[in-house]
Amino acid sequence: MARILRFDHIGITVADLDLVTEFFTALGCEVEGRATVQGEFIDTVCGISDAHCEIVMLQPPGGGTSLELAKFVHPDATPGSPTAMANELGLRNVAFEVDDLDAAVAWAAGEGYGLVGGIGE
């Protein structure tokens, strides 16, 4: 049986690549690279013919699992539900350890992002 050697990256499809990149870099991630991808490789890995994406790879502080942000140029993105509840199938969260949780939550609120629920300890 094959085994996982490491957790390489997680991908998130976004509507505004620059805005989401800015959000994660403000939290301390660094841009590893930015590219446009299309052709046989991307058609194969995403299962969509004639796909065309812009991607940004982000590295969290201290290394570890990368974050891949992708914006579809073709076909058009399909909006997700901004009010999806935790029991709806799909990506639930991406979690980072921060040095000051209250400050991070306050900063995100100042940027227009709020908590879905609350903070549990």
C-alpha positions as CSV (number, residue, x, y, z in Angstrom):
1,M,0.0,0.0,0.0
2,A,1.2,3.5,-0.8
3,R,1.7,5.9,2.1
4,I,1.7,9.7,2.4
5,L,5.2,11.1,2.8
6,R,4.1,14.7,3.7
7,F,1.2,17.1,3.3
8,D,2.3,19.2,0.4
9,H,-0.5,21.8,-0.1
10,I,-4.2,22.6,0.0
11,G,-6.0,24.4,-2.8
12,I,-8.7,27.0,-2.5
13,T,-10.6,28.4,-5.5
14,V,-11.3,32.1,-5.1
15,A,-13.1,34.9,-7.0
16,D,-10.5,37.6,-6.4
17,L,-7.0,36.3,-6.4
18,D,-5.3,39.6,-5.5
19,L,-7.6,40.3,-2.6
20,V,-7.3,36.8,-1.1
21,T,-3.5,36.9,-1.6
22,E,-3.3,40.2,0.2
23,F,-5.3,38.7,3.1
24,F,-3.0,35.8,3.6
25,T,0.2,37.8,3.1
26,A,-1.1,40.3,5.7
27,L,-1.3,37.4,8.1
28,G,2.4,36.5,7.4
29,C,2.3,34.1,4.4
30,E,4.9,34.7,1.7
31,V,4.2,34.3,-2.0
32,E,6.2,31.5,-3.5
33,G,5.1,32.1,-7.0
34,R,2.3,33.1,-9.3
35,A,1.5,31.5,-12.7
36,T,-1.1,31.0,-15.3
37,V,-1.9,27.4,-16.1
38,Q,-3.8,25.8,-18.9
39,G,-3.5,22.8,-21.2
40,E,-3.5,19.1,-20.7
41,F,-2.0,19.1,-17.2
42,I,-4.7,21.4,-15.7
43,D,-7.5,19.8,-17.7
44,T,-6.4,16.4,-16.2
45,V,-5.9,17.4,-12.5
46,C,-9.1,19.5,-12.3
47,G,-11.2,17.3,-14.6
48,I,-12.4,20.3,-16.7
49,S,-11.7,20.5,-20.4
50,D,-10.1,23.7,-21.7
51,A,-9.5,25.0,-18.1
52,H,-7.4,28.1,-17.6
53,C,-6.4,29.2,-14.1
54,E,-4.3,31.8,-12.4
55,I,-2.7,30.5,-9.3
56,V,-0.7,31.9,-6.4
57,M,1.3,29.6,-4.1
58,L,1.7,30.8,-0.5
59,Q,4.1,29.5,2.1
60,P,3.2,30.0,5.8
61,P,5.8,31.3,8.2
62,G,8.2,28.6,9.3
63,G,7.5,26.4,6.3
64,G,5.2,23.5,6.1
65,T,2.1,22.9,4.0
66,S,1.6,25.4,1.2
67,L,-1.6,27.2,0.3
68,E,-2.6,27.2,-3.4
69,L,-5.1,29.9,-4.4
70,A,-6.7,29.5,-7.8
71,K,-8.9,31.8,-9.9
72,F,-10.5,30.2,-12.9
73,V,-10.3,32.3,-16.0
74,H,-12.2,29.6,-18.0
75,P,-14.7,28.3,-17.3
76,D,-16.3,30.9,-15.1
77,A,-16.3,30.2,-11.4
78,T,-19.4,28.8,-9.8
79,P,-20.2,30.8,-6.7
80,G,-20.2,28.8,-3.4
81,S,-22.6,29.5,-0.6
82,P,-21.2,32.2,1.8
83,T,-23.7,31.0,4.4
84,A,-22.8,27.3,4.2
85,M,-23.2,25.6,7.6
86,A,-20.6,23.2,9.0
87,N,-22.6,20.1,8.0
88,E,-22.5,21.1,4.3
89,L,-20.1,19.0,2.3
90,G,-16.9,20.7,1.3
91,L,-13.8,22.4,2.6
92,R,-14.6,23.5,6.2
93,N,-11.5,25.4,7.3
94,V,-7.8,26.2,7.0
95,A,-6.3,26.6,10.4
96,F,-3.1,28.5,11.4
97,E,-1.5,29.0,14.7
98,V,-1.2,32.8,15.5
99,D,0.8,34.7,18.1
100,D,-2.2,36.7,19.3
101,L,-5.7,35.3,18.6
102,D,-7.6,38.3,19.8
103,A,-5.5,40.7,17.7
104,A,-5.9,38.4,14.6
105,V,-9.7,38.2,15.1
106,A,-9.8,42.0,15.5
107,W,-7.7,42.6,12.4
108,A,-9.9,40.3,10.3
109,A,-13.0,42.0,11.6
110,G,-11.5,45.4,10.6
111,E,-11.0,43.9,7.1
112,G,-14.7,42.9,7.0
113,Y,-14.4,39.2,7.9
114,G,-16.3,37.8,10.9
115,L,-16.5,34.6,12.8
116,V,-19.0,32.0,11.6
117,G,-19.5,30.8,15.2
118,G,-17.4,31.7,18.2
119,I,-14.0,31.0,19.6
120,G,-13.8,27.7,21.6
121,E,-11.1,26.8,24.0
